């Protein structure tokens, strides 16, 4: 994997670049649609490629390990072979899912013991095992196994968790560097900065992660309930330490405003379930603000969902028709809304790239943050 920076914004830390993998290039800043169980919910791979033009999608180690399982993954030739996606894939290590299973897991130095959310069966994840699982899944970018701390979090717990995450990282690197991919293409390992919202811990973690000299780095443990300003402060602190010539991935973030503010602070990669999850509940992100398509006010609005946005789902269907589908509980409603929201998120990062290159990113960003978060 290689990364080259193509433009810098002169008024912020925003930049554009190209991240190149064996499955193709990725233009940054980039938003990565989340396909937890091998599918971006309610969206065909053809639509992801041709309608949305997603350059990379995510899979999740925890979910794919449980179902369909590693035997199926390996027999299919990895996730690329299983779901037919020919472009790059990133896999989360399962650390966040372990965090979310707080009532059914035990964390020790050796790893994490947990119960399946599907059938209650017992399982164990170690740093080495998670590397092996991600080798079988075959993602272009693999994430190190970490513990995601909650917010708020006691300082001592955050410190001990961070230090364990660093020890786990050494074990991940040892296993990754001593093994090879199974399917004839290169895989890359990203470490993850932790430390909750404590500046000294974040600084220490960023220094440790930077010292590992991996091809890219991630920032985890944010967007878990902390105020946005605390999140932005941690991003600024960490990005002052992480190497500027390598991609920076902010995990699990977030709203359109979060993404734009993080781009201004030097982040290159994003993922979040928000576009598809909100879509399934009728909440749409548009170029004019946030729309609840279930509201009565849209019942006779026959204009396109978002004419400015472009894209098939956003321009072919009317607001009135989409509202009707939701009220009638038709499955097509969630599909159209998911396509639209993902189209919006990919449009947003493309616009960010264009304005960074043009040199007016900050003024555009400041205007868009206000506009995109208003309720229509």
C-alpha positions in Angstrom: 0.0 0.0 0.0 1.2 3.5 -0.9 -0.1 6.9 0.0 0.7 10.2 -1.7 -0.6 13.6 -0.8 -1.7 15.7 -3.8 -2.9 19.0 -2.2 -2.8 20.8 1.1 -5.3 23.4 2.3 -3.4 26.6 3.4 -5.9 27.6 6.1 -6.2 24.2 7.9 -4.7 20.8 8.1 -7.0 19.4 5.4 -5.3 17.5 2.5 -6.1 15.3 -0.4 -4.3 12.2 -1.4 -4.3 8.8 -3.1 -4.1 5.6 -1.2 -3.2 2.8 -3.5 -3.9 -0.9 -2.8 -3.7 -4.1 -4.9 -7.5 -3.8 -5.4 -7.3 -0.2 -6.7 -6.8 3.4 -5.6 -8.7 5.3 -3.0 -9.0 9.1 -3.2 -8.8 10.8 0.2 -10.5 12.2 2.2 -12.8 9.2 1.8 -15.9 7.9 3.5 -16.1 4.1 3.6 -19.6 2.5 3.7 -20.0 0.0 6.5 -20.7 -3.6 5.4 -20.6 -5.3 8.8 -21.7 -8.8 7.8 -20.3 -8.7 4.3 -23.0 -6.4 2.9 -23.8 -2.7 3.1 -27.3 -3.0 4.3 -30.0 -2.7 1.6 -27.5 -1.8 -1.2 -26.3 -4.0 -4.0 -22.6 -4.2 -4.8 -23.5 -3.0 -8.4 -25.1 0.1 -6.9 -22.2 0.8 -4.6 -19.9 0.7 -7.6 -21.9 2.4 -10.3 -24.4 4.6 -8.5 -22.5 5.6 -5.4 -18.9 5.1 -6.7 -17.7 3.8 -3.3 -13.9 3.2 -3.6 -13.7 1.0 -0.4 -16.1 -0.7 1.9 -15.8 -2.2 5.4 -16.3 -5.7 6.8 -16.2 -6.7 10.4 -14.1 -9.5 11.9 -16.4 -10.3 14.8 -19.5 -10.7 12.7 -17.9 -12.6 9.8 -16.0 -14.9 12.2 -19.4 -15.9 13.7 -21.3 -16.0 10.5 -20.7 -17.4 7.8 -17.6 -18.5 9.6 -13.9 -18.9 8.6 -14.3 -22.2 6.7 -16.8 -20.5 4.3 -14.6 -17.4 4.1 -11.5 -19.4 3.2 -13.3 -21.6 0.7 -14.7 -18.5 -1.1 -11.3 -17.0 -1.4 -11.9 -14.3 1.3 -14.6 -11.6 1.5 -13.7 -10.3 -2.0 -14.6 -13.8 -3.5 -17.6 -14.2 -1.2 -19.5 -11.0 -1.9 -18.0 -10.2 -5.4 -16.6 -6.8 -4.4 -13.6 -6.1 -6.5 -12.4 -2.9 -4.9 -10.6 -2.4 -1.6 -11.9 -3.7 1.7 -11.0 -2.7 5.3 -11.9 -4.9 8.3 -12.4 -3.7 11.9 -10.7 -6.0 14.3 -13.8 -6.7 16.4 -12.5 -4.5 19.3 -15.6 -2.2 19.1 -18.0 -5.2 19.1 -16.2 -6.6 22.2 -16.7 -3.1 23.8 -20.4 -3.2 23.0 -20.8 -6.7 24.5 -20.0 -5.4 28.0 -22.4 -7.8 29.7 -21.1 -11.0 28.0 -17.3 -10.6 27.7 -14.2 -10.8 29.9 -11.1 -8.9 29.0 -7.7 -10.3 30.1 -4.1 -9.9 29.0 -4.4 -13.0 26.9 -7.4 -11.6 25.0 -11.1 -11.4 25.2 -13.6 -14.2 26.0 -17.1 -13.5 24.9 -20.5 -15.0 24.1 -22.0 -14.9 20.6 -24.9 -12.5 20.2 -26.4 -15.1 17.8 -26.6 -18.3 19.9 -24.7 -17.6 23.2 -21.8 -19.9 22.4 -18.4 -19.0 23.9 -15.5 -17.7 21.9 -12.0 -16.2 22.5 -10.2 -13.4 20.6 -6.5 -12.9 21.0 -4.3 -10.4 19.1 -2.7 -13.3 17.2 -6.0 -14.9 16.5 -7.6 -11.7 15.2 -4.7 -11.3 12.7 -5.2 -14.9 11.5 -9.0 -14.2 11.1 -8.3 -11.1 9.1 -5.8 -12.9 6.9 -8.6 -15.4 6.1 -11.2 -12.6 5.5 -8.6 -11.1 3.2 -9.1 -7.3 3.7 -6.7 -4.9 2.1 -6.4 -3.0 5.3 -6.5 -4.9 8.7 -7.0 -3.2 12.0 -5.0 -4.1 15.2 -6.9 -5.6 18.1 -7.6 -3.0 20.7 -10.0 -2.2 23.6 -12.4 0.7 23.0 -13.0 2.4 26.3 -16.4 3.9 27.1 -17.2 7.5 27.9 -17.0 8.7 30.5 -14.1 6.6 31.6 -12.0 6.6 34.8 -8.5 7.8 34.2 -6.8 4.7 35.6 -9.0 2.4 33.6 -8.2 4.4 30.5 -4.5 4.2 31.2 -4.4 0.5 31.9 -6.6 -0.2 28.8 -4.4 1.9 26.6 -1.2 0.2 27.8 -2.8 -3.2 27.2 -3.8 -2.1 23.7 -0.2 -1.2 23.1 1.0 -4.6 24.3 -1.7 -6.2 22.1 -0.4 -4.2 19.2 3.1 -5.6 19.5 1.6 -9.1 19.4 -0.5 -8.1 16.4 2.6 -6.8 14.6 4.5 -9.9 15.4 1.9 -12.2 14.0 1.2 -10.0 11.0 4.9 -9.7 10.1 5.4 -13.5 10.4 2.6 -14.5 8.1 1.5 -13.8 4.6 -1.8 -13.1 2.8 -3.6 -16.2 1.5 -5.0 -14.8 -1.8 -2.0 -13.4 -3.7 -2.3 -9.7 -2.8 -0.8 -7.4 -0.2 -2.6 -6.7 3.1 -1.7 -3.8 5.4 -2.0 -3.4 9.2 -3.1 -0.2 10.9 -2.5 0.4 14.6 -5.1 2.3 16.7 -4.6 5.3 19.0 -6.6 5.0 22.3 -6.5 7.0 25.5 -10.2 8.2 26.0 -10.4 12.0 26.3 -7.3 12.4 28.5 -4.7 14.5 26.6 -1.7 13.0 28.2 -2.9 9.5 27.4 -3.8 10.4 23.8 -0.3 12.0 23.4 1.4 8.9 24.8 -0.6 6.5 22.7 0.0 8.6 19.5 3.7 8.5 20.1 3.7 4.8 20.6 1.6 4.2 17.5 3.8 6.5 15.4 6.9 4.7 16.6 5.7 1.5 15.0 6.1 3.0 11.5 3.2 1.2 9.9 1.8 2.3 6.5 -1.2 4.0 8.1 -2.7 4.8 11.5 -6.1 5.0 13.1 -7.8 6.9 15.9 -10.2 4.9 17.9 -12.3 5.4 21.0 -14.0 8.6 19.9 -17.7 9.2 19.0 -18.7 7.1 22.0 -20.7 9.8 23.7 -18.1 12.6 24.4 -18.9 16.2 23.4 -17.9 17.1 19.9 -15.4 19.7 21.1 -13.6 17.1 23.1 -13.4 14.8 20.1 -12.0 17.6 18.0 -9.4 18.4 20.6 -8.2 14.8 20.7 -8.0 14.7 16.9 -5.9 17.8 16.8 -3.6 16.5 19.5 -3.1 13.1 17.9 -2.7 14.4 14.4 0.1 16.7 15.5 2.0 13.5 16.4 1.0 10.9 13.9 3.2 11.0 10.7 1.8 13.5 8.2 2.9 11.4 5.2 0.7 8.4 6.2 -3.2 8.1 6.0 -5.1 8.8 9.2 -8.3 6.9 9.8 -10.9 8.2 12.4 -13.0 5.2 13.3 -16.7 5.3 13.5 -17.2 9.0 12.8 -19.8 10.3 12.1 -22.2 13.1 11.2 -21.5 15.3 8.2 -20.3 18.1 10.5 -18.0 15.7 12.3 -16.5 14.6 9.1 -15.9 18.1 7.7 -14.4 19.3 11.0 -12.1 16.2 11.2 -11.0 16.7 7.6 -10.0 20.3 8.6 -7.9 18.7 11.3 -6.0 16.3 9.0 -8.1 13.1 8.9 -8.2 11.2 5.7 -10.5 8.2 6.2 -13.9 7.8 7.8 -16.6 5.1 8.4 -19.9 5.2 10.2 -23.2 3.2 10.2 -25.2 6.4 10.4 -26.0 6.8 6.7 -27.7 3.4 6.4 -29.0 3.2 9.9 -30.7 6.6 9.8 -32.0 5.8 6.3 -33.9 2.8 7.6 -35.7 5.1 10.0 -36.5 7.6 7.3 -33.9 10.2 8.3 -32.1 11.6 5.2 -29.0 13.8 4.9 -29.4 16.3 2.1 -27.5 19.3 0.6 -30.1 21.5 2.4 -30.1 19.8 5.8 -31.6 16.8 7.6 -35.0 15.6 6.5 -37.4 13.2 8.3 -39.2 11.8 5.2 -42.0 10.4 7.3 -43.3 13.9 8.1 -46.7 15.0 6.7 -45.1 18.0 5.0 -43.6 15.8 2.3 -46.8 14.0 1.4 -47.5 16.2 -1.6 -43.9 17.3 -2.5 -43.3 15.7 -5.9 -39.9 17.3 -6.3 -36.8 15.0 -6.3 -35.4 13.9 -2.9 -32.3 16.1 -3.6 -31.9 17.5 -7.1 -28.6 19.2 -6.3 -27.0 16.0 -5.1 -27.2 14.0 -8.3 -27.3 10.2 -8.3 -30.2 7.9 -9.4 -31.9 7.5 -6.0 -31.7 11.2 -5.1 -33.0 12.5 -8.4 -35.4 9.9 -9.8 -37.7 9.5 -6.8 -39.8 12.2 -5.3 -40.1 13.1 -1.6 -43.8 12.2 -1.7 -43.2 8.8 -3.1 -40.5 7.9 -0.7 -42.7 9.1 2.2 -45.4 6.8 0.9 -43.1 3.8 0.8 -42.2 4.4 4.5 -45.7 4.9 5.6 -46.7 1.7 3.7 -43.7 -0.1 5.2 -42.4 -1.1 1.8 -38.9 -2.5 1.8 -38.0 -0.3 -1.2 -38.3 2.8 1.1 -35.3 1.7 3.1 -33.3 0.8 0.0 -33.9 4.2 -1.7 -33.1 6.1 1.5 -29.9 4.1 2.1 -28.8 4.7 -1.5 -29.5 8.4 -1.1 -27.7 8.8 2.2 -24.6 7.0 0.9 -24.7 9.1 -2.2 -24.7 12.2 0.0 -21.8 11.0 2.1 -19.6 10.2 -0.9 -20.7 13.5 -2.5 -19.6 15.3 0.7 -16.0 14.0 0.7 -15.7 14.5 -3.1 -16.8 18.2 -2.6 -14.3 18.4 0.3 -11.5 17.2 -2.0 -12.5 19.7 -4.7 -12.5 22.6 -2.3 -9.2 21.6 -0.7 -7.7 21.6 -4.2 -9.3 24.9 -5.1 -8.0 26.5 -1.9 -11.3 27.6 -0.4 -12.0 24.6 1.9 -12.4 26.4 5.2 -14.9 29.0 4.0 -16.9 26.2 2.2 -16.7 24.0 5.3 -17.9 26.6 7.7 -20.9 27.3 5.5 -21.7 23.7 5.0 -21.5 22.7 8.7 -24.3 25.1 9.5 -26.4 24.2 6.5 -26.1 20.4 6.7 -27.1 20.1 10.3 -30.3 22.2 10.2 -33.6 20.4 10.2 -35.7 20.9 7.1 
